[in-house]
Amino acid sequence: MLSLAAHEVVLAVGAPNPWFGTTYLEDNYEDVLAALQEHIVITVAAVLFGLVVSIPLALLSQRSRVAEGLVLGSADVIYAIPSISLLLILYSSLGLGLSSATVIVALTLYNLLILVRNVLTGLRGVPDEAKEAAAGMGFGPVRRILRVELPLALPSITAGLRIATVNTVALVTIGFAVGHGGLGALITQGYKDNLYRQQVLTGVVLVVLLAIVLDLILLLVQRLLTPWQRAVST
Amino acid sequence: MNDMSVWGYLTTAASWQGEDGIVHRLWEHVWLSGVSVLLACLVALPIGIGLGHLGRGGAVAINLANVGRAIPTLGVLILFAVSPLGLTTATLIATLVLFAVPPILANAYVGVANVDRDAKESARGMGMSGSQLLRRVEMPLAMPLIAAGVRTSALQVVATATLAGYTGNGTLGQIVFRGFNVNLNYLVVGGAVLVAALALVTEVLLGLLQRAVTPAGLRVGGGTAARDASTLGQPERAAAAV
């Protein structure tokens, strides 16, 4: 049932195996693009789902000490479980099979700890004056959260999103265990294909580059969304 | 044998014995992880604490931790495996240390550098020298965060050591990947459960250690353990919350 990778051998035994060069990319750019695409889809999904789940959990934690203990305690326990282990336990218990959905669920769970903590830190940092002003303007609780508290918590939320994203990009590679590791597939296939160095290096370099690019994009989004922070720092 | 349950696997005495048995693989896992975390502490603690005491190089320490998170551990292990060095016990430990250093360094730095300014000035006012200040004020107050960094690193190392099973370098991970190779689900999932258990035991033991090294005066609110400062976007706030 489980098979690590079905693939063609691309490096012949005894063939030259230089670290750098364009042979691998030229011959396999379609596979590389597909792996990159899968990597991006899994990362974005896991971070977005993580955020969507984290906001209500953080709001709940803000209102109740018991909820905070339960939420952060469980997130702590999940975060302590090594990714490959969590992935395989979820695979055998969720019934989602050898799919990217299994990887997305596992990585979403990881992101909860980082995101709930950062959303909560952001919410706790909202000045009472701002909340009172909102109440004074006749804002109900929902409007106050959406229009005042969450926007003011944005710097901390986006800081959490950046950490979660960089973490997730690196962790997606472990998805190779269920056959959906994005660029991780290049790394493991290169190893199995007679230690094909260019393929392994291409995978590792692209993972790091993707982490950097997504981090920069989020930094830009952070600056655009929180112009008041820029005014303070300059 | 083929339809053995995970529970059946874990509760059969034969599973625990021999070269591929759980006891041997667990020992490899614990030994590799322990040595790597100790070596990482030897490298990172003096540097992190020293930089924190001087209040310099903080950006470097924290950025190193951030960069470390962007690098896939699987990638570095396999890079070693396809290099002329190969993935030996030595290069495996080097990889584990490489990933264990940044969190220890960053947390030690943040912990020492962010010790309350009033506490430092009082110590100076009492006539303490730089090294007395470090040993008697800064280090004790920074202990919760230093321990949090070691805990984060240890969990990272236990997780990464699992991947060594993929390249046939032992550890509990080898049970998982042998399961893949011979198509036995109970080995894959049983191995994964054992890895999770080891990680949780590590987390609990180091949490207790962290409590033990936290000065009594800092144990407030039921002793909520200090959390790794480097995973919260704002280290200064995380440290302030200790």
Interface residues (C-beta under 8 A of the other chain):
Chain A: M1 L2 S3 L4 D76 V77 A80 I81 P82 S83 I84 S85 L86 L87 L88 I89 S92 L113 I114 R117 N118 T121 S156 A159 G160 R162 I163 V166 N167 V169 A170 L171 T173 I174 F176 A177 G184 I187 T188 G190 Y191 L195 Y196 R197 V200 L201 G203 V204 V207 V208 A211 I212 D215
Chain B: V6 N66 R69 A70 I71 P72 T73 L74 G75 V76 I78 L79 A81 V82 S83 L155 V158 A159 T162 L163 Y166 T167 G173 V176 G179 F180 N183 N185 V188 V189 G191 A192 V193 V195 A196 A199 L200 T202 E203 R227 T231 L232 G233 Q234 R237
